Amino acid sequence: MSTTSGIMTLSRFIVEQERIHPEATGEFSGLLSDMAIAAKIVARSVNKAGLIDVLGFTGDENIFGEKVKKLDVIANETIIHALDHGGHLCIMASEESNGLIPIPPYHKKGKYVLLFDPLDGSSNIDVNVSIGTIFSIFRRVSEGEDGTLEDCLQPGYKQVAAGYILYGSSTMFVYSTGNGVHGFTFDPSIGEFLLSHENMKIPERGNILSVNAGYINRWEDWMKRYFEYVTQEDPETNRPYSLRYIGSLVADFHRNLLYGGIFLYPPDRKNPKGKLRLLYEANPLAFLVEKAGGAATDGRQRILEKVPADLNERTPLIIGSKREVELVHEFIEGKR
């Protein structure tokens, strides 16, 4: 926690950041504050999993053909209803919703666009493993009051903010507006997020490898060569790497952000175009890791430069410490 400002709450931090920009209208600050409220409500449901009827499947499938968990639906609806009436947004889109989520006509429209994954890692809900919410914010680029598909299909470098909420042993709200990456831990005794990780920086190198090694037989040759290299014994190059894979992207990313390392979901025979969602997962985390000094690519280009063709576009993801991402590219390019 910052030692220069005493106890710093998320709401106070947002206001103080706004004062740095005299031209600010308060609309963006209000949007972040609404997201924090949604995070508290979702965290409450997550923490009661097993005590109330939020575990298990609904019997439905989402637009990706995946079985929908009850808590997925709760998180999705909570975020929509917490942010659709504040007057800050013109459109939303969610991994759990089919198509665009319009702002109701009886609510004021704003100039921002919200894309989000309401509950990343939801397959882990029933076994009490850390899960999270990921969000991405853009400025509207279309004309008119209501947002359009054009507003959502922007390259990631145009994000004005991104973040995630981690529901684990504690609940954390991590976000960036481009000026550093900051983490706030929820104190349930006072009902506030408190600044606990100011100006987070990912180490330039790290020896934590987050990858689902169960898919090794599906991998391309470069990925197999890379995996063999980093799991060989060599104390001079800090090998073998520690294999740490939770299967919850937010949790794996958060650990590597703090300690250094790399997360890979490479293309394979089953998913040649990758599996993770560009808009709802890769873009916001790529924005955060770059602001923290790291890197994120799809193996060919920077994630934030990819121009999405549709809301459901998937991508390979190589994200983490800058030197570790560079090492992976040496294998992709045949230099190793």
C-alpha positions, -999 to +999 in steps of 0.1 A: +000+000+000+012+035-007+031+049+022+028+085+010-010+087+009-020+068+040-051+045+034-060+048-002-093+034-014-101+026-050-127+053-051-103+079-038-076+068-061-099+071-091-109+107-081-072+117-075-063+103-109-091+123-125-077+155-109-045+150-130-066+157-161-084+190-158-104+183-189-120+152-173-158+153-170-161+125-144-178+102-168-148+078-170-144+078-132-180+070-128-177+040-151-147+026-131-167+032-099-196+013-113-173-016-122-160-017-087-196-020-073-203-049-098-171-065-086-182-064-050-216-080-059-200-108-079-175-114-052-203-118-027-219-145-049-186-162-054-179-163-017-213-179-011-208-207-037-219-239-021-242-221+004-266-208-022-277-222-055-249-209-078-230-240-084-234-264-114-246-258-149-278-241-162-283-267-190-276-240-216-246-234-239-230-201-247-221-188-282-189-208-281-207-241-275-195-243-239-218-254-210-229-224-190-224-223-152-250-207-130-224-183-116-215-173-152-251-160-157-252-143-123-219-125-130-229-115-165-263-101-154-247-083-124-222-064-146-248-055-172-273-041-147-246-024-126-233-004-157-262+000-181-279+029-164-249+051-153-249+072-184-213+063-192-217+036-218-231+035-254-227-003-259-215-034-242-205-069-253-198-100-232-183-134-238-215-149-223-240-129-244-249-134-280-242-102-300-241-067-287-257-056-254-275-023-261-280+004-234-318+005-228-335+034-246-347+049-213-312+054-200-287+081-209-259+071-233-223+078-228-191+078-249-175+046-237-176+010-247-173-020-223-162-055-234-159-081-207-156-117-197-179-120-166-163-150-151-130-163-165-121-198-154-156-207-145-149-244-150-131-241-117-160-228-097-172-261-082-137-269-069-130-236-052-101-224-075-095-187-081-115-172-110-120-137-122-136-110-143-118-093-172-128-060-187-118-037-215-129+000-221-128+019-254-140+053-266-169+053-290-158+059-326-192+058-343-216+087-348-249+089-331-260+082-296-262+044-296-230+023-299-224-001-328-204-031-338-177-008-351-172+006-316-164-029-303-142-041-331-113-018-323-076-029-321-064-033-285-040-004-286-070+019-286-082+008-252-084+036-227-085+012-197-084-025-189-084-046-158-095-077-140-110-087-107-095-118-091-118-138-067-094-159-047-082-160-011-089-123-013-107-103-039-084-080-060-093-052-084-064-046-108-066-020-136-047+005-157-057+036-176-023+037-192-005+054-163+008+023-144-010-009-133-025-007-098-039-034-076-065-030-048-074-057-023-110-058-009-113-054+028-147-069+037-147-053+072-152-019+057-165-028+023-137-010+003-110-019-021-077-006-006-045+001-026-022-028-020+000-031-051+009+003-065+025+007-099+030-031-105+059-041-127+065-075-142+101-088-139+119-087-172+127-124-168+110-152-149+111-189-148+074-197-142+059-214-172+021-215-174+009-239-202-014-269-204+013-296-210-015-322-214-019-309-250+018-316-259+008-341-286-013-313-304+015-287-304+034-275-333+071-284-336+084-251-324+063-253-292+076-289-285+112-277-289+106-247-266+090-269-239+119-294-241+144-265-237+128-248-207+123-281-188+159-292-192+183-288-162+207-258-166+213-237-135+231-210-155+200-202-174+176-207-144+162-239-159+142-260-155+113-236-154+086-241-127+055-255-143+025-237-128-009-239-146-041-232-128-064-233-158-079-199-148-063-173-171-067-144-146-051-164-118-022-176-140-017-141-153-018-125-119+009-148-105+032-142-134+026-104-133+039-104-097+067-130-100+077-130-136+071-158-161+051-166-192+017-179-201+012-197-234-020-209-251-004-216-285-021-227-317-024-265-320-040-291-342-074-287-326-073-249-324-051-237-352-063-201-347-060-203-310-087-207-283-087-176-262-110-146-270-092-116-285-117-090-273-126-104-239-093-120-227-062-113-248-067-076-254-072-064-219-045-086-204-021-075-232-028-039-223-020-045-187+011-065-192+026-039-216+018-011-191+037-032-165+067-036-188+059-070-203+048-082-238+020-101-255+019-116-290+001-142-309+034-156-322+034-134-353+023-100-341+017-079-311-018-087-296-027-050-293-022-045-331-046-072-342-078-058-358-107-080-348-131-092-375-159-102-352-169-103-315-160-140-311-126-139-327-100-162-311-063-159-309-032-177-297-016-159-267+020-156-256+021-132-226+044-124-198+079-111-190+094-094-220+126-115-223+105-147-219+082-137-248+113-129-269+127-164-261+095-180-274+098-160-306+134-174-311+119-208-313+090-197-335+115-181-360+137-212-360+166-194-343+168-222-317 
